[in-house]
Amino acid sequence: MFAIIEDSGRQFKVAPGLEIAVDLREGLEEGGDLVFDRVLLANGGAGSVIGKPIIEGATIAASIVNPYFKGPKLEVQKFRRRKNSRRHTGHRQKYAVVKIGDFNVPGLEVVEKKAEAAPVEPAASKETSSDE
């Protein structure tokens, strides 16, 4: 079971229990809830529901794990040779880490995977050759 959602102009492939980093929002608290309502596609195992462009009435719930997470530092340097011109800037994007929870997609058929038993291999037969 998975879905593709859109958030802040980016698309994410999500599944229940998956943690993703979305852009920072104001007023988030750890343990709070966040709802994504721009669901583009959902698959429950039996078939897919595809939006045009979004699925009407579909929501995906998420809980906030870390409301303020800093991404990697990006260094930008500009240098013009023989001009004594140098510029150095940097950027560090802020994110919120959320854990995906329940899917609420109208018309989605969910198929539960059954635990398959490990295949049993027959015991190796020992054949003796008498070609000596």
C-alpha positions in Angstrom: 0.0 0.0 0.0 1.4 3.3 -1.0 0.4 6.8 -2.2 1.9 9.8 -3.9 1.2 13.1 -2.3 2.1 16.7 -3.2 3.3 19.1 -0.5 4.9 22.5 -1.1 5.4 21.8 -4.8 7.2 18.5 -4.3 5.9 15.0 -4.6 6.5 12.2 -2.1 5.9 8.4 -2.3 4.6 7.5 1.1 3.5 4.3 2.9 2.2 3.7 6.4 5.0 3.9 9.0 7.4 5.8 6.7 9.1 8.9 8.0 9.6 11.8 5.6 11.0 15.4 5.9 8.6 18.1 4.7 9.1 21.8 4.6 8.9 23.6 7.9 5.5 25.1 8.9 4.6 27.5 11.7 2.9 26.2 14.8 3.9 22.5 14.7 4.4 20.6 18.0 6.0 17.2 18.6 3.3 14.5 18.7 0.8 16.7 16.9 -1.1 15.7 13.7 -0.7 16.8 10.1 -3.1 16.0 7.3 -2.1 15.8 3.6 -5.1 16.4 1.3 -3.4 16.6 -2.1 -3.2 12.9 -2.9 -2.3 12.3 -6.5 -2.3 8.5 -6.6 -3.1 5.7 -4.2 -2.5 1.9 -4.5 -3.9 -0.7 -2.1 -2.5 -3.8 -3.7 -5.6 -4.7 -5.8 -5.6 -1.6 -8.0 -4.8 2.1 -8.1 -6.9 5.2 -7.8 -5.6 8.0 -9.9 -6.5 11.6 -9.4 -7.2 14.2 -12.1 -5.1 15.9 -10.8 -5.9 15.0 -7.2 -8.3 12.4 -5.6 -11.3 14.2 -4.3 -11.9 13.5 -0.6 -8.7 11.6 0.0 -6.6 12.4 3.0 -3.4 11.0 4.6 -2.8 11.5 8.3 0.7 11.9 9.7 2.1 12.5 13.2 4.9 14.9 13.8 8.1 13.3 15.0 10.5 16.3 14.9 8.9 19.8 14.3 12.3 21.5 13.6 15.0 19.6 11.7 17.9 21.3 9.9 19.1 20.0 6.5 22.6 19.9 5.3 24.6 23.2 4.9 25.0 24.3 1.3 28.0 26.5 0.6 28.0 28.8 -2.4 31.2 30.5 -3.6 31.7 32.8 -6.5 35.1 33.7 -7.7 36.3 35.8 -10.6 39.9 35.3 -11.4 42.3 38.3 -11.5 39.5 40.7 -10.4 39.9 40.4 -6.6 36.2 39.5 -6.4 35.0 36.7 -4.1 31.6 36.0 -2.7 30.7 33.4 -0.1 27.1 32.6 1.0 25.4 29.6 2.5 22.0 28.2 3.1 20.5 25.6 5.5 16.9 24.5 4.8 14.6 23.8 7.7 12.3 20.7 7.7 9.7 19.0 9.9 9.9 15.2 10.1 6.6 13.4 10.0 5.5 9.7 10.3 2.8 8.6 7.9 -0.2 7.0 9.5 -3.7 6.2 8.1 -4.9 6.4 4.5 -8.4 7.6 3.8 -9.0 7.2 0.1 -12.5 6.7 -1.3 -12.8 3.8 -3.7 -9.4 2.2 -2.7 -9.4 -1.6 -2.4 -6.8 -2.7 0.2 -5.4 -6.2 -0.1 -3.7 -7.6 2.9 -0.6 -9.7 2.2 -0.7 -13.1 3.6 2.5 -14.4 5.3 3.9 -17.0 3.0 5.6 -20.0 4.4 9.3 -20.4 3.4 9.6 -22.9 0.6 10.7 -26.4 1.8 13.7 -27.7 -0.1 14.0 -31.5 -0.4 17.0 -33.0 1.3 20.0 -33.4 -1.0 20.3 -36.9 -2.1 23.7 -38.4 -2.0 24.5 -40.5 -5.0 27.7 -42.4 -5.1 29.3 -43.0 -8.4 31.3 -46.2 -8.9 33.2 -45.0 -12.0 36.6 -45.7 -10.3 
